[in-house]
Amino acid sequence: MSENGKNEKVCPEGQVRQGGSCVLPEVTFTTFIMSLNTSALYHLGELPDPVTGQSGKDLLLAKHAIDTLQLLKKKTVGNLSEKEQELIDNVLADLKFRYVKAS
């Protein structure tokens, strides 16, 4: 029996229930960018570990996530919608500021 009291099986971490089945969320450019953003924030020590609740910094891994976003920005020039371009620009600007602050 699941947490909600029904006989539904709990989905594995990272999956969501859709139509009675456990599935991964749809991969879009936006969800991919937000995933890299979350990774960078975690490594900057701004998000706690979901298991332990503790925060820690790993600036090398934070820089790797930021560099990956920068590479995506460069390689997708001319291929993004206005909203997607705005998202990647804003995420990069925010993460770069936070990285300098954490350094």
C-alpha positions in Angstrom: 0.0 0.0 0.0 1.4 3.4 -0.9 1.6 6.6 1.2 -1.7 7.9 -0.1 -3.5 4.8 1.2 -4.3 3.3 -2.2 -2.9 0.1 -3.6 -0.6 2.0 -6.0 3.0 1.2 -6.1 5.4 4.1 -5.3 7.4 5.3 -8.3 11.2 5.1 -8.2 13.0 8.3 -7.5 12.9 10.7 -10.4 9.9 9.1 -12.0 6.3 10.3 -11.9 3.0 8.4 -12.1 1.2 8.9 -15.4 -1.8 6.9 -16.4 -1.1 4.2 -13.8 2.5 3.7 -14.8 5.8 5.2 -13.6 7.5 7.2 -16.3 10.3 9.7 -16.5 9.3 13.3 -17.1 9.4 14.5 -20.7 12.8 15.8 -21.7 12.7 19.3 -23.2 15.3 21.9 -23.6 13.9 23.8 -20.6 13.9 20.7 -18.3 17.5 19.9 -19.4 18.7 23.5 -18.6 16.9 23.4 -15.3 18.5 20.1 -14.5 22.0 21.5 -15.1 21.0 24.6 -13.1 19.9 22.4 -10.2 23.2 20.5 -10.4 25.3 23.7 -10.3 23.3 25.1 -7.4 23.8 21.8 -5.5 27.5 21.9 -6.1 27.6 25.6 -5.1 26.2 24.5 -1.7 22.9 26.4 -2.3 20.7 23.3 -2.3 20.9 20.6 0.4 21.5 16.9 -0.4 17.9 15.4 -0.6 18.9 12.4 1.4 21.1 13.9 4.2 19.7 17.4 4.2 23.3 18.7 4.4 24.9 21.2 2.0 28.4 21.1 0.8 30.5 22.9 -1.9 32.3 21.4 -4.8 33.4 24.3 -7.0 35.0 22.1 -9.6 31.7 20.3 -10.3 29.8 23.6 -10.1 32.1 25.1 -12.8 31.7 21.9 -14.9 27.9 22.4 -14.9 28.3 26.1 -15.7 30.8 25.3 -18.5 28.3 22.7 -19.9 25.6 25.4 -20.0 28.0 27.8 -21.7 28.8 25.2 -24.4 25.1 24.6 -25.0 24.5 28.3 -25.4 27.3 28.5 -27.9 26.3 25.4 -29.9 22.6 26.4 -30.1 23.0 29.9 -31.4 20.2 30.6 -33.9 18.3 27.4 -33.0 16.5 28.5 -29.8 13.1 30.2 -29.3 13.2 33.6 -27.7 12.0 32.0 -24.4 14.7 29.3 -24.5 17.4 31.9 -25.2 16.2 34.1 -22.4 16.2 31.1 -20.0 19.8 30.0 -20.8 21.0 33.6 -20.7 19.4 34.2 -17.3 20.5 30.9 -15.8 24.1 31.4 -16.9 24.2 35.0 -15.6 22.8 33.9 -12.2 25.1 30.9 -11.9 28.2 32.9 -12.8 27.4 35.5 -10.2 26.8 32.8 -7.6 30.1 31.0 -8.5 32.1 34.2 -8.1 30.4 34.8 -4.8 31.2 31.3 -3.6 34.8 31.5 -4.8 
